[in-house]
Each structure stands twice: as C-alpha cells, then as structure tokens.
Amino acid sequence: MRVQVIGSSGSGKSTFGRALAGAADLARIELDALNWGPGWFDRSNLDPEAFVTLVDKAIDADRWVADGNYRLAMTRILPRITDLVWLDYSRAVVMRRVIGRSFARAMGRQELWPGTGNREQFRRWLNKGHPIRWAWDTYNRRKLQYEALFEDPRLTHVRKHRLTDPREAEPLIARLAAEALLDGPA
C-alpha cells in the first residue's frame, strides 16, 4: 500500500499520515520535513534536484504514506500510489485548524523538523507564505486542482478517498490499516 494524503494547508494531512502510518505499519513520508532545511531553506524552490532526490529515495519502498502537496513531489509520487486521500474540509475547519496549530507551535517554540532549528514565530503570521495566509489564499485553487486530479485518467489505477468531514478520517484510517496489515509488514 502506498498512500498520498492531500488537502489544504492546515487540513490535517500530517496528522492523518502519522495516524495511518502507525495503525498500518507503513513508513511515513512527511514532505514538509523533506522540503524545509535549516533557516527555512525551501528545497523545492531553491534546490529542486535535492528535493526530488529525497522524495525518490523515500518512495523507493513498497509500503508508505506520504503527506503534503508539493507539485514537484506529486509528479514522482502519483504514478506509484495505490490510494489517494483528499482531506476536502470546509474553509472554516481548515482555518480553525491552521490558526490553532500555528498558535500552539508559536507558544510551545518546538522545533518543527528535527535538526532544522525552524520554529513557528508570531511575527511571520502575516507573511504571504505563512500557513495561515497560504491556507486562506490557496483554498479555492486547491479545491479546483484536487477535483481535476480525482478525475485525471492517468489515475484510474488509484483508489480515491475524498473526506468532507473530519469524522470520516478515523474510519478510513481503520479500514486502510486493516487492508495494509493483511498485505504484510513494512
């Protein structure tokens, strides 16, 4: 089983990916962790070759769940997946989650990805690239992109799961985990 989890920034992709990986004994690929280097170095834009190398190495295995929306990564990941999960939640749910997460991270000052030194800072909240602004600004565009992706004829081999309510996540994780565990360990 190879699963890609997509959705608006703040929709819960990482949380879903972490939960599925744990329940299904799958390797977890957090695309944000592959992308962001120390000092908020954005590999996908500033060193795309390095980013693609990291993605290719991560998806070389047979059993994994990847979470994230990086276009450059998706070109590598989508041909290999068995399942595509879209967390298609309302803008209200997404914004509540991304603001709450950003606040908790800024208050807790925890490092977001080990070894990077990257931490959430209140002063960055108004930056165009900050997840709060990014979630708001890209919400409608992402929805259209993912609707088209679900209809893409190149993905007829993929099982597609579109969740429109957060209460649908746990049952899907349980179902996918049961299927993955039947296939054998990672």
mmCIF file of the C-alpha atoms, coordinates in Angstrom:
data_MODEL
# 
_entry.id   MODEL 
# 
loop_
_atom_site.group_PDB 
_atom_site.id 
_atom_site.type_symbol 
_atom_site.label_atom_id 
_atom_site.label_alt_id 
_atom_site.label_comp_id 
_atom_site.label_asym_id 
_atom_site.label_entity_id 
_atom_site.label_seq_id 
_atom_site.pdbx_PDB_ins_code 
_atom_site.Cartn_x 
_atom_site.Cartn_y 
_atom_site.Cartn_z 
_atom_site.occupancy 
_atom_site.B_iso_or_equiv 
_atom_site.pdbx_formal_charge 
_atom_site.auth_seq_id 
_atom_site.auth_comp_id 
_atom_site.auth_asym_id 
_atom_site.auth_atom_id 
_atom_site.pdbx_PDB_model_num 
ATOM 1   C CA . MET A 1 1   ? 0.000   0.000  0.000   1.00 0.00 ? 1   MET A CA 1 
ATOM 2   C CA . ARG A 1 2   ? 1.275   3.433  -0.995  1.00 0.00 ? 2   ARG A CA 1 
ATOM 3   C CA . VAL A 1 3   ? -0.922  6.348  0.059   1.00 0.00 ? 3   VAL A CA 1 
ATOM 4   C CA . GLN A 1 4   ? -0.733  10.058 -0.770  1.00 0.00 ? 4   GLN A CA 1 
ATOM 5   C CA . VAL A 1 5   ? -2.630  12.448 1.545   1.00 0.00 ? 5   VAL A CA 1 
ATOM 6   C CA . ILE A 1 6   ? -3.503  15.842 0.082   1.00 0.00 ? 6   ILE A CA 1 
ATOM 7   C CA . GLY A 1 7   ? -5.511  18.836 1.239   1.00 0.00 ? 7   GLY A CA 1 
ATOM 8   C CA . SER A 1 8   ? -5.353  22.493 2.030   1.00 0.00 ? 8   SER A CA 1 
ATOM 9   C CA . SER A 1 9   ? -2.641  23.719 4.381   1.00 0.00 ? 9   SER A CA 1 
ATOM 10  C CA . GLY A 1 10  ? -3.920  23.070 7.880   1.00 0.00 ? 10  GLY A CA 1 
ATOM 11  C CA . SER A 1 11  ? -6.423  20.397 6.869   1.00 0.00 ? 11  SER A CA 1 
ATOM 12  C CA . GLY A 1 12  ? -4.657  17.713 8.907   1.00 0.00 ? 12  GLY A CA 1 
ATOM 13  C CA . LYS A 1 13  ? -2.550  15.905 6.309   1.00 0.00 ? 13  LYS A CA 1 
ATOM 14  C CA . SER A 1 14  ? 0.351   15.292 8.687   1.00 0.00 ? 14  SER A CA 1 
ATOM 15  C CA . THR A 1 15  ? -1.936  14.142 11.488  1.00 0.00 ? 15  THR A CA 1 
ATOM 16  C CA . PHE A 1 16  ? -3.752  11.767 9.131   1.00 0.00 ? 16  PHE A CA 1 
ATOM 17  C CA . GLY A 1 17  ? -0.460  10.480 7.695   1.00 0.00 ? 17  GLY A CA 1 
ATOM 18  C CA . ARG A 1 18  ? 1.031   9.907  11.137  1.00 0.00 ? 18  ARG A CA 1 
ATOM 19  C CA . ALA A 1 19  ? -2.083  8.067  12.335  1.00 0.00 ? 19  ALA A CA 1 
ATOM 20  C CA . LEU A 1 20  ? -2.297  5.875  9.235   1.00 0.00 ? 20  LEU A CA 1 
ATOM 21  C CA . ALA A 1 21  ? 1.415   5.053  9.319   1.00 0.00 ? 21  ALA A CA 1 
ATOM 22  C CA . GLY A 1 22  ? 1.152   3.976  12.957  1.00 0.00 ? 22  GLY A CA 1 
ATOM 23  C CA . ALA A 1 23  ? -2.041  1.965  12.521  1.00 0.00 ? 23  ALA A CA 1 
ATOM 24  C CA . ALA A 1 24  ? -0.988  0.269  9.269   1.00 0.00 ? 24  ALA A CA 1 
ATOM 25  C CA . ASP A 1 25  ? 2.717   -0.253 9.964   1.00 0.00 ? 25  ASP A CA 1 
ATOM 26  C CA . LEU A 1 26  ? 3.633   1.930  6.979   1.00 0.00 ? 26  LEU A CA 1 
ATOM 27  C CA . ALA A 1 27  ? 6.681   4.134  6.588   1.00 0.00 ? 27  ALA A CA 1 
ATOM 28  C CA . ARG A 1 28  ? 5.717   7.807  6.853   1.00 0.00 ? 28  ARG A CA 1 
ATOM 29  C CA . ILE A 1 29  ? 6.961   10.400 4.399   1.00 0.00 ? 29  ILE A CA 1 
ATOM 30  C CA . GLU A 1 30  ? 6.392   13.930 5.662   1.00 0.00 ? 30  GLU A CA 1 
ATOM 31  C CA . LEU A 1 31  ? 7.034   16.075 2.607   1.00 0.00 ? 31  LEU A CA 1 
ATOM 32  C CA . ASP A 1 32  ? 7.419   19.218 4.741   1.00 0.00 ? 32  ASP A CA 1 
ATOM 33  C CA . ALA A 1 33  ? 10.309  17.544 6.581   1.00 0.00 ? 33  ALA A CA 1 
ATOM 34  C CA . LEU A 1 34  ? 11.971  16.702 3.247   1.00 0.00 ? 34  LEU A CA 1 
ATOM 35  C CA . ASN A 1 35  ? 11.446  20.213 1.924   1.00 0.00 ? 35  ASN A CA 1 
ATOM 36  C CA . TRP A 1 36  ? 12.361  22.522 4.796   1.00 0.00 ? 36  TRP A CA 1 
ATOM 37  C CA . GLY A 1 37  ? 16.031  22.757 5.675   1.00 0.00 ? 37  GLY A CA 1 
ATOM 38  C CA . PRO A 1 38  ? 17.690  24.840 8.396   1.00 0.00 ? 38  PRO A CA 1 
ATOM 39  C CA . GLY A 1 39  ? 16.824  28.542 8.299   1.00 0.00 ? 39  GLY A CA 1 
ATOM 40  C CA . TRP A 1 40  ? 13.595  27.805 6.417   1.00 0.00 ? 40  TRP A CA 1 
ATOM 41  C CA . PHE A 1 41  ? 15.550  26.767 3.321   1.00 0.00 ? 41  PHE A CA 1 
ATOM 42  C CA . ASP A 1 42  ? 12.865  25.796 0.779   1.00 0.00 ? 42  ASP A CA 1 
ATOM 43  C CA . ARG A 1 43  ? 14.408  22.924 -1.185  1.00 0.00 ? 43  ARG A CA 1 
ATOM 44  C CA . SER A 1 44  ? 11.514  22.533 -3.633  1.00 0.00 ? 44  SER A CA 1 
ATOM 45  C CA . ASN A 1 45  ? 12.082  26.086 -4.891  1.00 0.00 ? 45  ASN A CA 1 
ATOM 46  C CA . LEU A 1 46  ? 15.763  26.735 -4.154  1.00 0.00 ? 46  LEU A CA 1 
ATOM 47  C CA . ASP A 1 47  ? 17.276  23.283 -4.754  1.00 0.00 ? 47  ASP A CA 1 
ATOM 48  C CA . PRO A 1 48  ? 14.698  21.186 -6.611  1.00 0.00 ? 48  PRO A CA 1 
ATOM 49  C CA . GLU A 1 49  ? 17.215  18.481 -7.540  1.00 0.00 ? 49  GLU A CA 1 
ATOM 50  C CA . ALA A 1 50  ? 17.991  17.827 -3.877  1.00 0.00 ? 50  ALA A CA 1 
ATOM 51  C CA . PHE A 1 51  ? 14.286  17.779 -3.043  1.00 0.00 ? 51  PHE A CA 1 
ATOM 52  C CA . VAL A 1 52  ? 13.489  15.293 -5.828  1.00 0.00 ? 52  VAL A CA 1 
ATOM 53  C CA . THR A 1 53  ? 16.397  13.090 -4.710  1.00 0.00 ? 53  THR A CA 1 
ATOM 54  C CA . LEU A 1 54  ? 14.996  12.999 -1.158  1.00 0.00 ? 54  LEU A CA 1 
ATOM 55  C CA . VAL A 1 55  ? 11.489  12.238 -2.424  1.00 0.00 ? 55  VAL A CA 1 
ATOM 56  C CA . ASP A 1 56  ? 12.691  9.492  -4.783  1.00 0.00 ? 56  ASP A CA 1 
ATOM 57  C CA . LYS A 1 57  ? 14.675  7.851  -2.009  1.00 0.00 ? 57  LYS A CA 1 
ATOM 58  C CA . ALA A 1 58  ? 11.676  7.975  0.352   1.00 0.00 ? 58  ALA A CA 1 
ATOM 59  C CA . ILE A 1 59  ? 9.186   6.492  -2.146  1.00 0.00 ? 59  ILE A CA 1 
ATOM 60  C CA . ASP A 1 60  ? 11.520  3.700  -3.236  1.00 0.00 ? 60  ASP A CA 1 
ATOM 61  C CA . ALA A 1 61  ? 9.941   1.421  -0.617  1.00 0.00 ? 61  ALA A CA 1 
ATOM 62  C CA . ASP A 1 62  ? 6.781   -0.578 -1.256  1.00 0.00 ? 62  ASP A CA 1 
ATOM 63  C CA . ARG A 1 63  ? 4.739   0.464  1.794   1.00 0.00 ? 63  ARG A CA 1 
ATOM 64  C CA . TRP A 1 64  ? 4.345   4.075  2.834   1.00 0.00 ? 64  TRP A CA 1 
ATOM 65  C CA . VAL A 1 65  ? 2.050   7.024  3.392   1.00 0.00 ? 65  VAL A CA 1 
ATOM 66  C CA . ALA A 1 66  ? 3.132   10.468 2.175   1.00 0.00 ? 66  ALA A CA 1 
ATOM 67  C CA . ASP A 1 67  ? 1.523   13.692 3.303   1.00 0.00 ? 67  ASP A CA 1 
ATOM 68  C CA . GLY A 1 68  ? 1.912   17.012 1.525   1.00 0.00 ? 68  GLY A CA 1 
ATOM 69  C CA . ASN A 1 69  ? 1.061   18.967 -1.594  1.00 0.00 ? 69  ASN A CA 1 
ATOM 70  C CA . TYR A 1 70  ? 4.363   19.796 -3.254  1.00 0.00 ? 70  TYR A CA 1 
ATOM 71  C CA . ARG A 1 71  ? 3.797   19.804 -7.014  1.00 0.00 ? 71  ARG A CA 1 
ATOM 72  C CA . LEU A 1 72  ? 7.353   18.632 -7.687  1.00 0.00 ? 72  LEU A CA 1 
ATOM 73  C CA . ALA A 1 73  ? 6.913   15.688 -5.315  1.00 0.00 ? 73  ALA A CA 1 
ATOM 74  C CA . MET A 1 74  ? 3.484   14.792 -6.693  1.00 0.00 ? 74  MET A CA 1 
ATOM 75  C CA . THR A 1 75  ? 4.938   14.194 -10.172 1.00 0.00 ? 75  THR A CA 1 
ATOM 76  C CA . ARG A 1 76  ? 7.105   11.468 -8.608  1.00 0.00 ? 76  ARG A CA 1 
ATOM 77  C CA . ILE A 1 77  ? 4.590   10.095 -6.111  1.00 0.00 ? 77  ILE A CA 1 
ATOM 78  C CA . LEU A 1 78  ? 1.316   9.874  -8.035  1.00 0.00 ? 78  LEU A CA 1 
ATOM 79  C CA . PRO A 1 79  ? 2.442   7.198  -10.529 1.00 0.00 ? 79  PRO A CA 1 
ATOM 80  C CA . ARG A 1 80  ? 3.356   4.913  -7.588  1.00 0.00 ? 80  ARG A CA 1 
ATOM 81  C CA . ILE A 1 81  ? 0.360   5.279  -5.277  1.00 0.00 ? 81  ILE A CA 1 
ATOM 82  C CA . THR A 1 82  ? -2.387  2.777  -4.624  1.00 0.00 ? 82  THR A CA 1 
ATOM 83  C CA . ASP A 1 83  ? -4.596  5.229  -2.710  1.00 0.00 ? 83  ASP A CA 1 
ATOM 84  C CA . LEU A 1 84  ? -5.191  8.973  -2.787  1.00 0.00 ? 84  LEU A CA 1 
ATOM 85  C CA . VAL A 1 85  ? -6.784  10.626 0.248   1.00 0.00 ? 85  VAL A CA 1 
ATOM 86  C CA . TRP A 1 86  ? -8.115  14.175 -0.098  1.00 0.00 ? 86  TRP A CA 1 
ATOM 87  C CA . LEU A 1 87  ? -8.977  15.977 3.122   1.00 0.00 ? 87  LEU A CA 1 
ATOM 88  C CA . ASP A 1 88  ? -11.567 18.250 1.495   1.00 0.00 ? 88  ASP A CA 1 
ATOM 89  C CA . TYR A 1 89  ? -12.768 20.076 4.573   1.00 0.00 ? 89  TYR A CA 1 
ATOM 90  C CA . SER A 1 90  ? -14.598 23.402 4.716   1.00 0.00 ? 90  SER A CA 1 
ATOM 91  C CA . ARG A 1 91  ? -12.629 26.614 4.858   1.00 0.00 ? 91  ARG A CA 1 
ATOM 92  C CA . ALA A 1 92  ? -13.894 27.133 8.430   1.00 0.00 ? 92  ALA A CA 1 
ATOM 93  C CA . VAL A 1 93  ? -12.445 23.781 9.564   1.00 0.00 ? 93  VAL A CA 1 
ATOM 94  C CA . VAL A 1 94  ? -9.160  24.406 7.768   1.00 0.00 ? 94  VAL A CA 1 
ATOM 95  C CA . MET A 1 95  ? -8.724  27.924 9.143   1.00 0.00 ? 95  MET A CA 1 
ATOM 96  C CA . ARG A 1 96  ? -9.609  26.883 12.696  1.00 0.00 ? 96  ARG A CA 1 
ATOM 97  C CA . ARG A 1 97  ? -7.036  24.098 12.483  1.00 0.00 ? 97  ARG A CA 1 
ATOM 98  C CA . VAL A 1 98  ? -4.230  26.111 10.886  1.00 0.00 ? 98  VAL A CA 1 
ATOM 99  C CA . ILE A 1 99  ? -4.656  29.045 13.289  1.00 0.00 ? 99  ILE A CA 1 
ATOM 100 C CA . GLY A 1 100 ? -4.832  26.733 16.314  1.00 0.00 ? 100 GLY A CA 1 
ATOM 101 C CA . ARG A 1 101 ? -1.792  24.771 15.174  1.00 0.00 ? 101 ARG A CA 1 
ATOM 102 C CA . SER A 1 102 ? 0.207   27.934 14.455  1.00 0.00 ? 102 SER A CA 1 
ATOM 103 C CA . PHE A 1 103 ? -0.684  29.406 17.837  1.00 0.00 ? 103 PHE A CA 1 
ATOM 104 C CA . ALA A 1 104 ? 0.275   26.215 19.713  1.00 0.00 ? 104 ALA A CA 1 
ATOM 105 C CA . ARG A 1 105 ? 3.553   25.946 17.817  1.00 0.00 ? 105 ARG A CA 1 
ATOM 106 C CA . ALA A 1 106 ? 4.440   29.598 18.415  1.00 0.00 ? 106 ALA A CA 1 
ATOM 107 C CA . MET A 1 107 ? 3.682   29.335 22.121  1.00 0.00 ? 107 MET A CA 1 
ATOM 108 C CA . GLY A 1 108 ? 5.478   25.994 22.512  1.00 0.00 ? 108 GLY A CA 1 
ATOM 109 C CA . ARG A 1 109 ? 8.532   27.077 20.492  1.00 0.00 ? 109 ARG A CA 1 
ATOM 110 C CA . GLN A 1 110 ? 9.122   23.451 19.476  1.00 0.00 ? 110 GLN A CA 1 
ATOM 111 C CA . GLU A 1 111 ? 11.364  22.741 16.523  1.00 0.00 ? 111 GLU A CA 1 
ATOM 112 C CA . LEU A 1 112 ? 9.117   21.724 13.632  1.00 0.00 ? 112 LEU A CA 1 
ATOM 113 C CA . TRP A 1 113 ? 11.521  19.270 11.952  1.00 0.00 ? 113 TRP A CA 1 
ATOM 114 C CA . PRO A 1 114 ? 14.451  17.881 13.948  1.00 0.00 ? 114 PRO A CA 1 
ATOM 115 C CA . GLY A 1 115 ? 17.810  19.424 13.141  1.00 0.00 ? 115 GLY A CA 1 
ATOM 116 C CA . THR A 1 116 ? 16.414  22.409 11.234  1.00 0.00 ? 116 THR A CA 1 
ATOM 117 C CA . GLY A 1 117 ? 16.051  24.947 14.038  1.00 0.00 ? 117 GLY A CA 1 
ATOM 118 C CA . ASN A 1 118 ? 12.809  26.055 12.338  1.00 0.00 ? 118 ASN A CA 1 
ATOM 119 C CA . ARG A 1 119 ? 10.208  27.270 14.793  1.00 0.00 ? 119 ARG A CA 1 
ATOM 120 C CA . GLU A 1 120 ? 6.855   28.998 14.443  1.00 0.00 ? 120 GLU A CA 1 
ATOM 121 C CA . GLN A 1 121 ? 7.034   32.742 15.156  1.00 0.00 ? 121 GLN A CA 1 
ATOM 122 C CA . PHE A 1 122 ? 4.119   35.128 15.608  1.00 0.00 ? 122 PHE A CA 1 
ATOM 123 C CA . ARG A 1 123 ? 5.935   37.820 13.614  1.00 0.00 ? 123 ARG A CA 1 
ATOM 124 C CA . ARG A 1 124 ? 5.779   35.635 10.471  1.00 0.00 ? 124 ARG A CA 1 
ATOM 125 C CA . TRP A 1 125 ? 1.994   35.198 10.569  1.00 0.00 ? 125 TRP A CA 1 
ATOM 126 C CA . LEU A 1 126 ? 1.300   37.994 8.072   1.00 0.00 ? 126 LEU A CA 1 
ATOM 127 C CA . ASN A 1 127 ? 3.886   36.774 5.556   1.00 0.00 ? 127 ASN A CA 1 
ATOM 128 C CA . LYS A 1 128 ? 2.317   35.587 2.315   1.00 0.00 ? 128 LYS A CA 1 
ATOM 129 C CA . GLY A 1 129 ? 3.995   32.182 2.640   1.00 0.00 ? 129 GLY A CA 1 
ATOM 130 C CA . HIS A 1 130 ? 2.903   31.553 6.240   1.00 0.00 ? 130 HIS A CA 1 
ATOM 131 C CA . PRO A 1 131 ? 0.491   28.608 6.513   1.00 0.00 ? 131 PRO A CA 1 
ATOM 132 C CA . ILE A 1 132 ? -2.371  30.810 7.745   1.00 0.00 ? 132 ILE A CA 1 
ATOM 133 C CA . ARG A 1 133 ? -2.160  33.167 4.772   1.00 0.00 ? 133 ARG A CA 1 
ATOM 134 C CA . TRP A 1 134 ? -1.290  30.311 2.412   1.00 0.00 ? 134 TRP A CA 1 
ATOM 135 C CA . ALA A 1 135 ? -4.336  28.263 3.520   1.00 0.00 ? 135 ALA A CA 1 
ATOM 136 C CA . TRP A 1 136 ? -6.652  31.234 3.012   1.00 0.00 ? 136 TRP A CA 1 
ATOM 137 C CA . ASP A 1 137 ? -5.149  32.359 -0.304  1.00 0.00 ? 137 ASP A CA 1 
ATOM 138 C CA . THR A 1 138 ? -4.935  28.912 -1.924  1.00 0.00 ? 138 THR A CA 1 
ATOM 139 C CA . TYR A 1 139 ? -8.122  27.275 -0.599  1.00 0.00 ? 139 TYR A CA 1 
ATOM 140 C CA . ASN A 1 140 ? -10.283 27.722 -3.716  1.00 0.00 ? 140 ASN A CA 1 
ATOM 141 C CA . ARG A 1 141 ? -7.452  26.997 -6.151  1.00 0.00 ? 141 ARG A CA 1 
ATOM 142 C CA . ARG A 1 142 ? -6.524  23.784 -4.321  1.00 0.00 ? 142 ARG A CA 1 
ATOM 143 C CA . LYS A 1 143 ? -10.148 22.636 -4.376  1.00 0.00 ? 143 LYS A CA 1 
ATOM 144 C CA . LEU A 1 144 ? -10.273 23.023 -8.166  1.00 0.00 ? 144 LEU A CA 1 
ATOM 145 C CA . GLN A 1 145 ? -6.867  21.334 -8.594  1.00 0.00 ? 145 GLN A CA 1 
ATOM 146 C CA . TYR A 1 146 ? -7.849  18.335 -6.495  1.00 0.00 ? 146 TYR A CA 1 
ATOM 147 C CA . GLU A 1 147 ? -11.227 17.955 -8.194  1.00 0.00 ? 147 GLU A CA 1 
ATOM 148 C CA . ALA A 1 148 ? -9.346  17.759 -11.511 1.00 0.00 ? 148 ALA A CA 1 
ATOM 149 C CA . LEU A 1 149 ? -6.816  15.344 -10.019 1.00 0.00 ? 149 LEU A CA 1 
ATOM 150 C CA . PHE A 1 150 ? -9.593  13.000 -8.887  1.00 0.00 ? 150 PHE A CA 1 
ATOM 151 C CA . GLU A 1 151 ? -10.880 12.939 -12.487 1.00 0.00 ? 151 GLU A CA 1 
ATOM 152 C CA . ASP A 1 152 ? -7.421  12.512 -14.068 1.00 0.00 ? 152 ASP A CA 1 
ATOM 153 C CA . PRO A 1 153 ? -7.490  9.457  -16.385 1.00 0.00 ? 153 PRO A CA 1 
ATOM 154 C CA . ARG A 1 154 ? -3.850  8.728  -15.531 1.00 0.00 ? 154 ARG A CA 1 
ATOM 155 C CA . LEU A 1 155 ? -5.009  7.806  -12.026 1.00 0.00 ? 155 LEU A CA 1 
ATOM 156 C CA . THR A 1 156 ? -7.593  5.169  -12.905 1.00 0.00 ? 156 THR A CA 1 
ATOM 157 C CA . HIS A 1 157 ? -5.403  2.612  -11.085 1.00 0.00 ? 157 HIS A CA 1 
ATOM 158 C CA . VAL A 1 158 ? -5.747  4.549  -7.817  1.00 0.00 ? 158 VAL A CA 1 
ATOM 159 C CA . ARG A 1 159 ? -8.434  4.192  -5.162  1.00 0.00 ? 159 ARG A CA 1 
ATOM 160 C CA . LYS A 1 160 ? -9.620  7.684  -4.286  1.00 0.00 ? 160 LYS A CA 1 
ATOM 161 C CA . HIS A 1 161 ? -10.980 8.730  -0.904  1.00 0.00 ? 161 HIS A CA 1 
ATOM 162 C CA . ARG A 1 162 ? -12.479 12.220 -0.568  1.00 0.00 ? 162 ARG A CA 1 
ATOM 163 C CA . LEU A 1 163 ? -13.237 13.156 3.018   1.00 0.00 ? 163 LEU A CA 1 
ATOM 164 C CA . THR A 1 164 ? -15.508 16.153 3.548   1.00 0.00 ? 164 THR A CA 1 
ATOM 165 C CA . ASP A 1 165 ? -15.928 15.845 7.311   1.00 0.00 ? 165 ASP A CA 1 
ATOM 166 C CA . PRO A 1 166 ? -13.150 15.237 9.858   1.00 0.00 ? 166 PRO A CA 1 
ATOM 167 C CA . ARG A 1 167 ? -15.279 12.468 11.416  1.00 0.00 ? 167 ARG A CA 1 
ATOM 168 C CA . GLU A 1 168 ? -14.645 10.400 8.279   1.00 0.00 ? 168 GLU A CA 1 
ATOM 169 C CA . ALA A 1 169 ? -10.890 10.231 8.921   1.00 0.00 ? 169 ALA A CA 1 
ATOM 170 C CA . GLU A 1 170 ? -10.807 7.663  11.723  1.00 0.00 ? 170 GLU A CA 1 
ATOM 171 C CA . PRO A 1 171 ? -12.980 5.067  9.943   1.00 0.00 ? 171 PRO A CA 1 
ATOM 172 C CA . LEU A 1 172 ? -10.907 5.406  6.753   1.00 0.00 ? 172 LEU A CA 1 
ATOM 173 C CA . ILE A 1 173 ? -7.657  5.027  8.703   1.00 0.00 ? 173 ILE A CA 1 
ATOM 174 C CA . ALA A 1 174 ? -9.043  1.884  10.348  1.00 0.00 ? 174 ALA A CA 1 
ATOM 175 C CA . ARG A 1 175 ? -10.151 0.412  7.009   1.00 0.00 ? 175 ARG A CA 1 
ATOM 176 C CA . LEU A 1 176 ? -6.870  1.191  5.220   1.00 0.00 ? 176 LEU A CA 1 
ATOM 177 C CA . ALA A 1 177 ? -4.854  -0.099 8.183   1.00 0.00 ? 177 ALA A CA 1 
ATOM 178 C CA . ALA A 1 178 ? -6.767  -3.384 8.184   1.00 0.00 ? 178 ALA A CA 1 
ATOM 179 C CA . GLU A 1 179 ? -6.089  -3.799 4.457   1.00 0.00 ? 179 GLU A CA 1 
ATOM 180 C CA . ALA A 1 180 ? -2.415  -2.881 4.805   1.00 0.00 ? 180 ALA A CA 1 
ATOM 181 C CA . LEU A 1 181 ? -1.889  -5.282 7.695   1.00 0.00 ? 181 LEU A CA 1 
ATOM 182 C CA . LEU A 1 182 ? -3.391  -8.099 5.625   1.00 0.00 ? 182 LEU A CA 1 
ATOM 183 C CA . ASP A 1 183 ? -0.769  -7.358 2.949   1.00 0.00 ? 183 ASP A CA 1 
ATOM 184 C CA . GLY A 1 184 ? 2.044   -7.888 5.478   1.00 0.00 ? 184 GLY A CA 1 
ATOM 185 C CA . PRO A 1 185 ? 4.532   -5.802 7.457   1.00 0.00 ? 185 PRO A CA 1 
ATOM 186 C CA . ALA A 1 186 ? 6.646   -2.985 6.062   1.00 0.00 ? 186 ALA A CA 1 
# 
